[in-house]
């Protein structure tokens, strides 16, 4: 595996922070983070990989702190939490519940 100086520069804290700040939501930031980790694992080895992962984690932490502190970001975070909470919830249907209870009586 050949290392290119551009690959090492790509994973600096400043570059990762700049890229992560483009995220408009927590979902996007999470996808960008996973992609950066995967790319670093595929390209780098040893000390360069270790330093890249630290830079990625620092940039992620900084962006999450920014999301937590800004009003607009807090609104995005609340919408993200509400969206995640709504997905697994099943709408209560009394007819389905009655069918389920009656079928258990047999």
C-alpha positions in Angstrom: 0.0 0.0 0.0 1.6 3.3 -1.1 1.1 6.4 1.0 0.5 9.6 -0.8 1.3 12.8 1.1 -2.1 14.1 0.0 -3.8 11.2 1.8 -2.0 12.1 5.0 -2.9 15.8 4.6 -6.5 14.9 3.8 -6.9 13.5 7.4 -5.7 16.5 9.3 -7.9 17.9 12.0 -8.4 21.2 10.1 -9.4 19.4 6.9 -11.8 17.0 8.7 -13.3 19.9 10.7 -13.9 21.9 7.5 -15.6 18.9 5.9 -17.7 18.0 8.9 -18.9 21.6 9.3 -20.7 21.2 6.0 -23.1 18.8 7.6 -26.6 20.2 7.9 -27.9 17.5 10.2 -26.8 14.8 12.7 -27.5 12.1 10.1 -25.3 13.7 7.6 -22.5 14.2 10.1 -22.8 10.6 11.2 -22.5 9.4 7.5 -19.5 11.7 6.9 -17.8 10.4 10.1 -18.3 6.8 9.1 -17.0 7.5 5.6 -13.9 9.2 7.0 -13.1 6.3 9.3 -13.6 3.8 6.6 -11.5 5.7 4.1 -8.7 6.2 6.7 -8.7 2.4 7.5 -8.4 1.6 3.8 -5.7 4.1 2.9 -3.5 4.5 6.0 -1.5 2.3 8.3 0.4 2.5 11.6 1.1 5.9 13.1 -0.6 7.8 10.2 -3.8 5.8 10.8 -3.7 6.5 14.5 -3.2 10.2 14.0 -5.9 10.3 11.3 -8.4 8.7 13.6 -7.6 11.1 16.4 -8.1 14.0 14.0 -11.4 12.6 12.8 -12.6 12.1 16.4 -11.6 15.6 17.4 -13.3 17.1 14.4 -16.5 15.1 15.1 -16.5 16.2 18.8 -16.0 19.8 17.8 -18.9 19.7 15.3 -21.2 18.0 17.8 -20.3 20.7 20.4 -21.2 23.3 17.8 -24.4 21.5 17.0 -25.2 21.5 20.8 -24.4 25.2 21.4 -26.1 27.0 18.4 -29.9 27.7 18.5 -30.3 26.5 14.8 -28.3 23.4 15.6 -30.3 22.7 18.7 -33.5 22.8 16.5 -31.9 20.4 14.1 -30.9 18.1 17.0 -34.4 18.1 18.4 -35.9 17.4 15.0 -33.3 14.5 14.6 -34.4 13.0 18.0 -38.1 13.4 17.2 -37.6 11.8 13.8 -35.7 8.8 15.4 -38.4 8.5 18.1 -41.3 8.4 15.6 -39.8 5.8 13.3 -40.1 2.7 15.6 -43.4 3.8 17.1 -46.4 1.9 15.9 -49.7 3.7 15.7 -52.3 2.3 18.1 -55.2 0.6 16.3 -58.1 -0.6 18.5 -59.3 -3.1 15.9 -55.9 -4.7 15.6 -55.6 -4.9 19.4 -59.1 -6.5 19.6 -58.1 -9.1 16.9 -54.9 -9.9 18.8 -56.7 -10.3 22.1 -59.5 -12.5 20.6 -57.0 -14.7 18.8 -55.1 -15.3 22.1 -58.3 -16.7 23.6 -58.4 -19.7 21.3 
